[in-house]
């Protein structure tokens, strides 16, 4: 993944997103899709903002990739090519494609723990 040394140093300082000091936090607004540094969102007034991982740069240019990796700080799925957290993870379940975001935590952890084999 493409993360700078500075980003990795920042990520190693904290064990979780809640440990990031308020003055260093960035927030992602799911209403207007802006990245903001204070709450409420100055663009739309939304108060329920998600704390962003310091490793997230918000824009993945890849359309479909075969594998996914997980962020070492927040544990969320990231693009293995650019490191962006802006990905949708899809899995095939009994012949249908399903967005993994709708799964419960146990099922999502089961997906993370799966062993992948290459049968060629």
N, C-alpha and C positions, 0 to 999 in steps of 0.2 A: 504494500500500500504506500501511497505517496503522502507521508506526514513529515513535516519538518522537525528538526531537532528541538526547536523551541516548543512546538506543539506537544511532542512526546515528554519533554520536561514538565510542562504544565499538567499533563495527564497523570504523571507519576506522583505529583504532589498531593492528589486527592484520591480517596478510596471510593467516593460516590459523588454524584452531581450535587447533592445537598451540602457537601462540605466546601463547595466553591463559594468564596466570600461574595456577598451581595454586590459589591462594587466591581467584581470581575465577571459577573454573570452576563450571558446573553440569553435572550428568550426568543422562542419561536411562536408567532401568533398563528393559530390555525384558522382564524376568521379571515384576515386579510393577507396572510402568508408573508408578512414582513419579519425581519430579524430586528429586534429592539433591545435596548439595554436597560430599560426601566419598565415598571408596571404601574398602571395599566398601559396598554398599547396606545401610543400617541396618535396612531392613524385611525383606529376604529373604536378605541375605548375598551376593548376586551380585557378582562381582569384574570381570566384563567389561562395563563401562559405557561408553556413548557420550558423548563430550564434546558438549554442546549449543551451538549457535550462540547468541550473545548476542541475536540478533534474534528468536529463537523464543519464543513465548509458549504453545505446546503445545495450544491448543484452538481448532480451526476449527469454526464452527457452520454452515458452508455444506455442503449435501449434494452437489450436482453443479455444477461450473462448466465452461464451455466451453474456456477457455484456462488456461494455467499460466505462471507466471513463475519465475525462478530467483534465489536469494539472492545478493546482491553479495559476501558474505563467504565463504560455504561452497560456493556453487554448487548446492545442493540445491533441489528444487522447492518452491515456496511458493504459498499461496493468494494470488491477485492482489487479493482484496478485503480480507483482514485481515492478511496477512503471516505466517500460521502455517505452520510446517514440517510440521504434522500432516496431510499429504495423501497420497493414493494416486493415482499417475498411471497411467491406463489408456489403451491405444491399441488400435485395431482392426487386426488383422493377418490378412489373407486371410479376412475375414468373422468372425473370432473376437475377443473382447475379451481382452487380456492385460495383466497387471500389469507395468509397466515395471521395477519393482524386481528382477525376475528376469532382466533383460537384462544382457549383459556391458557393460563400460564404453564400448567403441567404439560399440555400438548406441545406448546412452543418449546419448552425445555427438552422434551423427547426428540423433537426435530433437530435441535442443536446437538444432542448427544449421539445422533445416528452415525454409524460408521459408513463411509463411502468407499466402494470398491470399483475398480476399473476392470471390466471383463472384456478384453479385446482379443 
